[in-house]
């Protein structure tokens, strides 16, 4: 009986784990065929580092995955960054950017405000206007950014979204 329970538990755990360790990205690919198509064109090293938030500040009507690289438009070239774009359908957009080049840096002009994620990661607040907010942070030698435009949202809302990011581990 114990062997049957253990076998059933093992089967359940195997079925629940995603192939690349990021169930949120896998769900996006399943729900949005265009995201899957673009993701699967990218190099394996980029696919493994795609990250997405589990919790969004709104229910999206559409989701897109885009990228920038060298040469432009070549998914097998050197990919500088990828972006997941979540559209609400009323001009509201959440942009999740992942910088894949570990040499990426940001030049901070002036004194920028900061806050922290729940794990203590320092977050830089780049934009804080009534209709646009942007934050960025560094995790495992990679930069990530969240920008929300077209809707009233707080920096705390963006930080909450950032706290829900699911990374490839």
C-alpha positions as CSV (number, residue, x, y, z in Angstrom):
1,X,0.0,0.0,0.0
2,X,2.8,2.4,0.9
3,X,4.5,1.7,-2.5
4,X,1.2,2.6,-4.3
5,X,0.9,5.8,-2.4
6,X,4.5,6.7,-3.1
7,X,4.1,5.9,-6.8
8,X,1.0,8.0,-7.0
9,X,2.7,10.9,-5.2
10,X,5.7,10.6,-7.6
11,X,3.4,10.6,-10.6
12,X,1.5,13.6,-9.3
13,X,4.7,15.6,-8.7
14,X,6.0,14.7,-12.1
15,X,2.8,15.8,-13.8
16,X,2.7,19.1,-11.9
17,X,6.3,20.2,-12.6
18,X,7.0,22.1,-15.8
19,X,9.7,21.1,-18.2
20,X,11.8,24.2,-17.7
21,X,11.0,24.9,-14.1
22,X,8.7,27.9,-14.8
23,X,5.0,27.0,-14.8
24,X,3.9,30.6,-15.3
25,X,5.7,30.9,-18.6
26,X,4.5,27.5,-19.7
27,X,0.9,28.5,-18.9
28,X,1.3,31.6,-21.0
29,X,2.6,29.5,-23.9
30,X,-0.3,27.2,-23.6
31,X,-2.9,30.0,-23.4
32,X,-1.4,32.2,-26.1
33,X,-0.1,30.3,-29.1
34,X,1.8,33.4,-30.4
35,X,3.8,33.6,-27.2
36,X,4.7,29.9,-27.6
37,X,5.7,30.4,-31.3
38,X,8.0,33.3,-30.5
39,X,9.5,31.7,-27.4
40,X,10.3,28.5,-29.2
41,X,12.2,30.4,-31.9
42,X,14.5,31.9,-29.3
43,X,17.8,30.2,-28.3
44,X,17.4,27.7,-25.4
45,X,19.5,29.9,-23.1
46,X,17.0,32.7,-23.6
47,X,13.9,30.4,-23.2
48,X,15.3,29.1,-19.9
49,X,15.5,32.7,-18.5
50,X,12.1,33.9,-19.4
51,X,10.3,35.1,-16.3
52,X,6.7,36.1,-15.8
53,X,4.6,37.4,-12.9
54,X,2.0,35.1,-11.4
55,X,-0.1,38.0,-10.2
56,X,-1.1,40.8,-12.5
57,X,-2.7,44.2,-11.6
58,X,-5.5,43.5,-14.2
59,X,-7.0,40.7,-16.3
60,X,-5.3,40.9,-19.7
61,X,-7.2,40.6,-22.9
62,X,-4.1,39.8,-24.9
63,X,-0.5,38.8,-24.3
64,X,2.5,39.2,-26.6
65,X,6.2,38.2,-26.5
66,X,8.6,40.3,-28.4
67,X,12.4,40.6,-28.4
68,X,15.3,42.8,-29.5
69,X,18.6,41.3,-30.7
70,X,21.5,41.6,-33.1
71,X,20.9,41.2,-35.9
72,X,17.4,42.7,-35.6
73,X,14.5,40.2,-36.2
74,X,16.8,37.2,-36.0
75,X,15.6,35.0,-33.1
76,X,18.9,33.0,-33.2
77,X,21.1,36.1,-33.0
78,X,22.3,37.6,-29.8
79,X,19.1,38.5,-27.8
80,X,19.5,41.6,-25.8
81,X,16.1,41.6,-24.1
82,X,12.6,40.0,-24.3
83,X,9.3,41.6,-23.3
84,X,6.0,40.2,-22.3
85,X,3.3,42.7,-23.1
86,X,0.0,42.4,-21.3
87,X,-2.8,44.5,-22.8
88,X,-6.1,45.2,-21.0
89,X,-7.8,46.4,-24.2
90,X,-8.4,50.0,-23.0
91,X,-4.9,51.4,-23.6
92,X,-3.6,49.9,-20.4
93,X,-0.4,48.0,-20.9
94,X,1.9,46.1,-18.5
95,X,5.4,45.5,-19.9
96,X,7.7,42.9,-18.3
97,X,11.3,43.2,-19.7
98,X,14.0,40.6,-19.1
99,X,17.6,41.7,-20.1
100,X,19.4,38.6,-21.3
101,X,22.9,40.1,-21.8
102,X,24.6,39.8,-18.4
103,X,26.7,42.9,-19.4
104,X,23.6,45.1,-19.4
105,X,23.9,48.1,-17.1
106,X,21.8,51.1,-16.3
107,X,23.2,54.6,-15.9
108,X,21.4,56.3,-13.0
109,X,21.1,60.0,-13.6
110,X,20.4,62.0,-10.5
111,X,19.1,60.5,-7.3
112,X,16.4,57.9,-8.0
113,X,14.0,56.5,-5.4
114,X,14.3,52.9,-4.3
115,X,12.3,50.3,-2.5
116,X,12.7,46.6,-1.9
117,X,11.1,43.3,-2.9
118,X,10.0,41.0,-0.2
119,X,13.2,39.0,-0.5
120,X,15.2,42.2,0.1
121,X,16.2,42.9,-3.5
122,X,16.7,46.6,-4.2
123,X,14.2,48.0,-6.7
124,X,14.9,51.3,-8.5
125,X,11.9,53.4,-9.3
126,X,12.6,54.9,-12.8
127,X,9.2,56.5,-13.6
128,X,6.4,57.5,-11.2
129,X,3.8,59.7,-12.9
130,X,0.0,59.4,-12.6
131,X,-0.3,57.4,-15.9
132,X,3.0,55.6,-16.0
133,X,5.1,53.7,-13.5
134,X,8.4,51.8,-14.0
135,X,10.6,49.8,-11.7
136,X,13.7,47.7,-12.3
137,X,15.9,45.3,-10.3
138,X,18.7,42.8,-10.7
139,X,18.5,39.1,-9.8
140,X,21.0,36.4,-10.6
141,X,23.2,38.8,-12.7
142,X,20.2,39.8,-14.9
143,X,18.1,42.9,-15.0
144,X,14.3,42.9,-15.0
145,X,11.9,45.8,-15.4
146,X,8.1,46.3,-15.1
147,X,6.3,49.2,-16.6
148,X,2.6,50.0,-16.5
149,X,1.1,52.7,-18.7
150,X,-2.4,54.0,-19.3
151,X,-4.0,53.3,-15.9
152,X,-3.7,54.6,-12.4
153,X,-1.5,52.2,-10.5
154,X,0.8,52.7,-7.5
155,X,4.5,51.7,-7.2
156,X,3.3,49.3,-4.5
157,X,1.1,47.6,-7.1
158,X,4.1,47.1,-9.4
159,X,6.3,45.9,-6.5
160,X,3.5,43.4,-5.7
161,X,3.6,42.2,-9.3
162,X,7.4,42.0,-9.2
163,X,7.2,39.9,-6.0
164,X,5.1,37.4,-7.9
165,X,7.7,36.9,-10.6
166,X,8.4,33.3,-11.3
167,X,12.0,32.8,-12.5
168,X,13.7,29.7,-14.1
169,X,15.6,28.0,-11.3
